[in-house]
């Protein structure tokens, strides 16, 4: 019978855990859809994609119209007006390189968006775990108040029977006052944290938040070394810098291309009027003239400008490489701290589970002794404090462990 009961309890715990994770995932989806800061990052990425189309096209053709105030006489007649159409062509491959620069910058913007999204998901999770701890703190403190009220009533009975001390009642009153103050503090914290959580989701700040009775106890999926390797390859801030480096490499090539000649091709159309001049060729009199093709070339004469552009791109590559190295070093330090907190939280869970069991056994023994001979009431209150402390510390450790896992997953781009 006991075995069946244990199985039922385990199934209920697993069901509660799965449901709680589903609820958190639902909140994460809402934040992804609603958060205005994340939408802003995505729109910045979409705007950068439009730049690719802009830089990948030829410059606009130039159309020039000229009117001769004093017509120039030609053998076909007087020139009255002239229309020129010219198209400039940059050196071969220049447009493709410009596209490469814009594409890499757009990819960098996308990684910035992904980093913002991962950070938002971490903030939602972290805020949710804070709410879990506060909710459990309210429940544990409320239970402690009810237990202390029971002990207070028991002390009153002993006092009336002449076997107890009036000090016991006073001690109970003092402990109750402290607990009620702590309870009010926790309720105030709940309101402040719930507003923050709902604002992350960009929903009504008074919306009800579903909190599980027991937090899941998932462990970190990967080993420490696997996480470090993934951090260097998959962190969105590092990937953002990788694409910026690529864009500067393309800018270096573009600067060299800009130092090469540009070619222009055009066509001229000249409107010619008729004339009565006897020496004009009558068969061609008044015929308009079309001159094609007209070919031009731009000469990149001032070389210092293009040399400086190449050097600028090279220096920016080196600067971004330095930023990347510094970023990886910083992330590794941050990870080691988070991993240490994860291990510490895991140890604390085991410790406070054991301490809580021992404290509850001690309370049971002390309660029996007090019911028998009205002794050790002060020790009962002291042990009840420990039960409260260990209960809260256990829930805090559970929340801290999952918050550490969430932060580590953010660091590796999950």
Buried (B, 14 or more C-beta within 10 A) or exposed (E): EEEEEEEEEEEEBEEBBEEBBEBBEEBBEBBBEEBEEBBEBBEBBEEBBEBBEEBBEEEEEEEEEEEBEEBEBBEBBBBBBBBBBBBBEBBEEBBEBBBBBBBBBBBBBBBBBBBBBBBBBBBBBBBBBBBBBBBBBBBBBBEBBEBBEEBBEBBBEBBEEEEBBEEBBEBBEEBBEEBBEBBEBBEEBBEEBBEBBBEBBBBEEEEEBEBBBBBBEEEBEBEBEEBBEBBBEEBBBBBBBBBBBBBBBBBBBBBBBBBBEBBBBBBBBBBBBEBEEEEBEEEEBBEBBEEEEEEEEEEEEEEEEBEEBBEBBBEBBEEBBEBBEEBBEEBBEBBEEBBEBBEBBBEBBEBBEEBBEEBBEBBEEBBEBBEEEBBBBEBBBBBBBBBBBBBBBBBBBBBBBBBBBBBBBBBBBB
